[in-house]
Amino acid sequence: MLANTSMTPPRRLGAVLVFGALTLGLLAGPLALTAHAEGNASTYVADATLAPNGILKVAETITFTGAVPATLSQKFETREDLIGDRQYVQTISDITATAKGASLNPATKVEKRYTTVTMQTNGANEIVVSYSVAGAVVNIENGTALRFRLLQGLSAQVAVFTATVQIPTQFSYIKCTAGAPNSTVPCTFAAAGQENAQIPTFRDGPRGEGEVVAIDIGFPPNAVPANQKVDYLWTVGRAFSAKPLPLALSLGLLVLGGLGLFFMHRRAGADASAGGEISRAGEFVATGPGQTEFRVVGDIRPGHVGTVADERVDPIDVTASLVDLAVRGHLLITELPRDSEFARTDWQLTRLDGGNDLRPFEKELLDGVAPAATSVKVSELSSRVHESIGAVQNQLYDEMVNNGWYERRPDAIRNRWTQLALGGLIIAVVLTGILAAFTTFGLVGLALIVLALGLVFVAQDMPSRTAKGAALLAGLGALRSDLLSHPTNQIPKGEELREISELLPYAIVLGGSERWLDAIVASDADELPDAEDLSWYHGPDNWHLRDLPDSLRNFTTTVSGSLFSR
């Protein structure tokens, strides 16, 4: 059985021959396709000449064996990325393409990173492409070097690549790499040429479509001048570089600018010296053993106090002025009963004839809130007093000057400096954008922005008090200390409601109102309702003095919101 199934020698020899023929066919097929398929070049010969000025002239001879592609293109990469947000830039110029001496009229497309040359082959099997390259000679550590891809971006495969480079002087080294655009694989052959005629010669292949052959020829110092062009890429890190020079300039600007802001405020925004003088707005005066009463000094009103203290007419200043007007008999504040347990509290403001001791801003406030012999609910204030509040603020600012506490209106001084600061901020932002876009000194612009913001901050404190105003400010500090620390049990018995009511508007502005309201609560010795015990604040029928702290707190919050809402 074994003998019948074995192969005779002639048959075995025939099988071996068939297998060998198939193997050779499989191996030879791709090679033949590479060399002769349509669109593939059999040879690519580059003849390059490097001029003494660093310009490289190249003539490429591309030969096709077999079918010739209708269109041929070559894409030159003209930018090479470097460390530090930089790029080498090469320029391809003087581009020509000929076949049998006739121009093929190549079309050139220049993009940010590439220059593409496209031509119609017109069926010619040998095409010569010529061009010049500027920027291919770069500086290296020990001289200069010619670095260029003699084969790159070709729309055809190349079976055999050959290149020679005529150089104007001796070289120090030669290198050649081939493959993908970033390949570091050496090409097949790189030699220096003859001893008496050093012409670097390079060979490689086959190379696929788009693959490269890059040459690198080094020269000693001063042999071939570099004509490299380096472009710096815009990045945030480079625009706002922290290198020594921009960093030093920025820090210097911040230090000098900060000192400038400090001395400017000291010169233009500091209060005049009061010479140790204190001008009191109110004080506690002894009336007997262990008894004191509060007295207003110099006809200074709560609205004056708040504006002198912080250079602004704040909502609390106007609200305290309303309470003061009520205490002095020009207004009656009546808390209305709630419609339900969860209803919002409201108050009735009734204009009274309290005499002619009104300051201009107080008359403006009363006329706006409750015209003569009328009543108005607090819930209706926001729709009718906006214009009056502006007039009240203007009157108060004018009185700051008329009373000699400021040389100029605080709001006018603050607005002028704020406008100047905002103008400086806009200029600083624009300048920062320009510096960041075109230089590495963006940090200098940021320093200017910081200084402009500092000026915006300082501008709010630029109004300066006169010596008289500074003396009053010192007196307000003393009054605040008294309101926060003076014993509340020293008010004469039976006079607590009247005496504490007089100081309450000042405590609302300067602080300490809670402890004085507690003193009013402590003075109530019975459990009977106190709806009308206070001459200036009336409550519902079941209202007690112990409800006053919450009632007055709600009143000041609600009125401040109503008067200054938009």
Helices and strands as residue ranges (DSSP letters): H 2-5, H 9-36, E 40-50, E 56-64, E 71-77, E 79-82, E 86-89, E 91-99, E 102-103, E 107-110, E 114-120, E 126-134, E 137-140, E 143-151, E 157-166, E 173-179, E 189-193, E 198-204, E 212-219, E 229-232, H 236-239, H 244-264, I 265-269, E 282-288, E 291-296, H 302-310, H 315-327, E 331-335, E 347-351, H 360-369, E 375-377, G 378-383, H 386-402, H 410-438, H 442-459, H 467-485, G 488-490, H 496-510, H 513-522, E 537-538, G 545-547, H 548-564
